[in-house]
Amino acid sequence: MTTLHPDGPAHTGWTLRIRFVLGNAYGGGGTIRTTLTMAGALAERGHDVEIASVLGRPSPPVFEIPPGVRLVTLTGGPQRAARSRWDPRRVAQALLRRFRSRLIHPGDVRYANFSFESDLALWRYLRRQRNVVLVGTRAGINLALARYAPRSNVVIAQEHMNLRRHGEPLRAGFRAHYPTLHALVTLTEGDAEDYRAFLGEQAAVQAIPNAVPDLGAVAPAHERSEDSKIVVAAGRLTRQKGFDLLIGAWRPVVAAHPDWQLHIYGGGHLEADLRRQIDDLGLAESVRLMGFSDDLPRHLSQASLYVLSSRFEGFPLVLLEAMGCGLPVVAFDCPTGPADLIEDGVTGLLVPPKSKRRLSEAMLRAIEDPQLRRTMGRNARHLVESYSQAGIAERWERLFSDLSRKAG
């Protein structure tokens, strides 16, 4: 087996054939964004990079596909919209979608999105792959790759959440099939340690964090001569992100500083609930749900503080992005990620998980101490330099090359 070809990039001497497999590359989530970021960085380094999206939409992807990266949509993409309603293939696909997936583990939180139609498409895609590096990006797909990808490939699972968030049925699948992978890659060293203890010595586990996305030509927040009076948060409007906790914690903050505002960027199914909470607490003048933005770095650089209120995370990419913009941060010390990025009082402020009182206190401390904000913002931006796309791409490249040579 070989996934390497001579006369490739000068830094490796080889060209890698890399295939990332996403559940749905058309959405706006962090897993999608960071996968596209790393796919683009690897393509820029001269590798043959393809993203396979098991699911798709007739509309264009939320995020731009990087130059040099091919997007292959297995089901539900633009080709479906182009077919006649009564096209035999479209009718057959509609029938297949009525049957539940057998390839994706039912413990995956997005299991209901998959079907027998997506099973067949993924199966066919996997059987066509020979001598490539296959990288899964969510639990259900990782297990499908571990079980069904041809052995001529290097097969890698990437964990974008953390072991503690998965239920026992999914864990049983990990225990049975993850040791057959060439590698399991987590986002934090703490999660890697949990997986090593859980899977035993037969599993190859290592940690590679997400890279900070390209922030463009934004001015670092800590370098502004006059601070704005805006606190920013961003993410999907779901229970995981804890915006209900943040809104509750904001009430004593705005009572002390009525000229400050909280701007929350993102969309999701809890939008109506959050709007009701804002109205019920009398915060409509100071809390704004801003919707999804494709230019988040600009908004981050214009704020004075970023707050992460998540109940749990894998590796909070938007926190890294905010720090890269020179923005001081306040975050719940939730599992996992914030403690890997934040040194309390140096690059940000860590708060006990789910404590609205302590979150309020930390926001007040940052708001009332401009020098602390500037110092933490400067330190945060310096720390993020170690998460550059080039540096993280080199780590992935080294892993792919080592595994390919060992398997060859």
N, C-alpha and C positions, 0 to 999 in steps of 0.2 A: 504493500500500500504506500502511496505517496500523495501528500496534499501540497507538496512543495515543488516549485519549478525553478531551475536556474535562470540566471540573468534577470532576476527580479530587482527589488529596491536595493540600493547600494548599502543601506544600513543592515540588511540581513543577507543579501546575496540570493534571496529566494522570493518568489511570488506565492502568496498564500491564497487559496480559494476558500473564501469564508461565506457561510450562509447563516444569517440570523433568522430565527423563526419567531415571529410575533403573533399574538392572538389577533390583534387588529391594529394595523399600522395607520389607520385613518383617524384614530381618536386623538385626544389632547392630553393624555396622561403622562406622568413622569417616566414610566418605563419606556414608552414609545419615544419620548424626546431624547432620553439618554442613549437609547439604542441607535437612533438616527445620528446622534452626535458622534458616537464611537465608530459607527459604520463609515461616516464621512471621513473621520480622521484616518482610518485604516485605508480607505480608498485613496486618499491624498498621498499616502505613503507608498502607493503603487500596487496594492493588492486587489484581487478580483473579489468584489464584495456584492452580495445580493441579500435583500431582505424579502423573506416570504411571509406574507400576511395571510393567515388562515382565513380570516374574515375580512370583508371590505364593505365599501359603500359606493353608490353611483357617483357621489360628489367627491371632489378632490380631498386629499389628506389635509388635516389641520396644519401639520408642520411640513415645511418644504423638504423634499427628498434631496439629500446632499449630492453635489456633482460627483459623478463616477460610481454612484450606487444604483443598482437596479432594484426596482420594486416589483415583485411578482405577487399578484393577488389570486389566491386559490379559490375563493368563493365570494359571491356578492359584490364584485367590483363593477367597474364601468361596463364590462362586456355583458353583464346580466341586463342592465338597463337598455342596452342596444337591441336586445332580442324582442321579437314580437311576443305579446302576451300568450299566444297559443303555440309558440315554438315548442316542438317536442322536448327539447333539452330543458327548456324553462319549466315545463310541466313536470318532467321527471325530477328536477331539482326541488320543486315545491313539495313533491311527495316525499323525497328523502329528508327534507327538513322537518317533517312531522315526527321523525323517529329520533329518540335521544342518542347522544353520542355514546359510542362504546370504546372510543380511543382515548378520550380525555377523562381523567379521573373525576368522579362525581364530587370529590371533596374540594375541587377547585372552585373558588368563589364566583368565577365566570362560567361555570359549567353549563348553565342554561342557555348561553349564547351559542354553544356548539351543537352539532346535530350529526346524523348519519351522512348527510351531504358533505359537511366539513371533514368528517372522518375519511371518506373516500378520497377527497381532494388532498388531504395531508398525507395519506398513505401513498398515493401515487407520486406525490412530490418526493417523499422520502426514498421510495424505491428507485427513483431516477438519479439520486445523488450517489456519486462514486468518488472516492478520494478527495473529499472536501472536509473542512472543519464546520461542523453543525453546532450552533449555539442556541439552546432554548432559553426563553426569557420569562416563563411563568411556570408554576408548579405542574399544571396539567400537561402542558406541552413538554416540559422536561421529562416527565415520566413516559410520555409517548415516544420521545426520542430514545430514551434509555432502553425501552422495550422493543422498538420496531425499526430504528435506523439501521441500515446495512452496516456490517462490521468493518467494511472497507474505509469507513469514515472515522475521524476523530470527533467524539460526541461530548459536548460540554453543557452542563446545566448552570444557568446563572440565577441566583436567588435575589429577587428584587425586594423581598419583604424580610422576614426573619423566621427562624424555626419555631419560635414560641407562638406565632400567630396561626400556625397550621393545626388543624384538628387531628385526632388520633387516626382516623381512617387514612388521611393523606400521609401522615407520618409512617404508617405501616407500609404504604407504597414506597416511600423514600427508603425505608430500611431494606425492603426487598430488592429494589432496582437501582438505587443510586450507586451502590458499590460497583456496578458494571460500567459506569461512566468513566471516561478518561479523566475528567475533573469536574468538581463542583466549585463554583466561584461565588463567594458571598461578597457583600458590599462593605462589611466591617470585620475586623479581626475578632471581636467578641462573638459575632454570629458564627464565624468559622470555627471557633473553639467549641461552641455549642454543637455544631454539626459533627466535629471530630469525635466528641464524647458520645454523641448519639449513634453515629454510623460505625464507629470502630476504626481500627488501623487500616482496614482493607480499602477505605475510601480515600481518594485524593482530594483534599479540600484546601483551598487557599482564598485569601481576600484580595480583591482589587476594587477600589472605590470607584464611584462615578467620576467622570471628568466634568469640570465646570464648563457650561456651554459658552459659545462665543458671545461676549457681552457687548460687542460693537464698540463704538467710540463714545461711551457714556462717561461723563465726568464723575469721579469718585465722590460719593456722598460726603465723606469726611473732609473734603477739600473745599466745600462751599463756604463762602464768607458769612452767609446768613443761613441759619437752619430753617427748614420748613417746619411746619407743625402738623406733619402727617405721619401716622403710623400705618404700616402696610402689612398685610398678610395675603397669602395666595395659596390656592389649591382647589381641588374638587370640593364642591359643597356636599360633603358626605360626613357621616358620624366620625369616621376615622380622623378627619382633620380638626375636629374639636372647635369649630367656629362658634358653636353654642356656648362653650366655656369661655372663649375669648370675648364674646359680646357681653356675657355676664360679668366678666372681670373688667370690662371697659367702663362700666357705670361709675365706680368711685374715681376712676382716672379723669373722666370728663367733668365730674363734679368739682374736682380740684383745679382742672385746667380746661375750662369751657371753650377755649379757642383752638383746641387740638381736635383732629379728626382721625377716624379709623377707616381705611379703605381696604376692602377685601376683594381680591381678584379671583375669578373662577366661576364655573357654572356647575350645576348638579341638581340632584332631585330634592335636596333639602332647601332650595332657595325660598320657597313660599314659607316654610317653617321659620327660617331665619328672619325673614321680613316681618313675620308676626311677632317674633321675639323682640326685634328692634322696636317695633311700634309699642308693644306692651311695656317695655322698659323706658319708653319716652326718649329713645336715642336716635330718632329719625334725623335730627339735625347734625349729628356728629358721626354716625356710622353709615357708610355707603357700600352697597354691594355693586361692584364695578363691572361684573361680568368677565368673560374671558378676554385676555389681551395677548396678541402675538408680538407685543413689544414690551414685555415685562421689565427688562433691564432699564428702560427709560423711566418707568414709573418708580422703580426701586431707587434709582440714583437721585430722584427728586424728593425722596422721603427722608425722615430723620431716624427712623427705627423700624426694624422688622420683627414681627412676632410669630413664632411657631407654636401652635396650641394643640398639636396632634396628640391623640390618645396612643398611637403607635405609628411607627415608620419602618422602612427598610433602610434607606439612606436618603434623607430629605434633600433632593437636588436643589430645590428652590432656596433652601437655607444656604447652601454653598454659593448659589447665584447671588443672593443678597449680600453675603460676605465679600464676594468678588467685586461687588459694586461699592465696596467701602462702607457698607451699612452696618451699624451695630445691631446685635440681635438679642432678643429675649426668647427663650424656648423652654418648654416642658422637657425635663430629662426623661423622655419616654423611650421605650425600647423600639428600635435601636437607631443610632446615628447621631443625635444631638451631642452626646457626651464625647463622641469621636472627633467632633469638629470644634466644640466650644470649650475653652478654658475659662472657667467662671471668673468674671471680673477682669479678664484680659482680652478675649475676643468676643465676649458676650456675657449674658447672665443666664444661668441654668436655674430652673424652678422645679420643685417637686411635682411629679405628674398629677394632672387634673386638679391642682389646687388653685381655684380662682382667686383666693385671697393673696396667695404668694405671687401669682401672675400680676395682679393689680399692683402690688408693692414693687415688683421689679420694673414694671413699666413706669411707675411714678419715679423711681430712683433714676432711671435713664433720662426721662423727660426733664427732671429737675437738675440734672448735672450735665450741661453741654460739653464740658471738657472730658468727662467720662465717655460720652458718646463718640467724640472725635477720636479719642485714644483707642477705644475698642474697634471702631471702624477702620482705623489705620492698621491695627494689628490683624484684624480679620482679613483685610485685603492681602496682607503679606502672607498669611497662612495659606490662602487659596492658591497662591502661586505653585504650590506642590501638587495641585490637582489639575494641572494644565492638560489640555487634550493631547499634546505631543507626549507628555510623560506617561499618561495613563495608556495611550495607544501603544507605546513601547512595551509596557508591561504585558498587555494582551498579546502583542506580537511575539514577545519572548515565550509566553506560555504556549501559544499555538505552534510555534516552531519546535520547541522542545518536545511537545507531545507528538507532533507529526514525525519527528525523527525517531522517537522511541517506538512508535507504532509501525514505522516503515520497515 
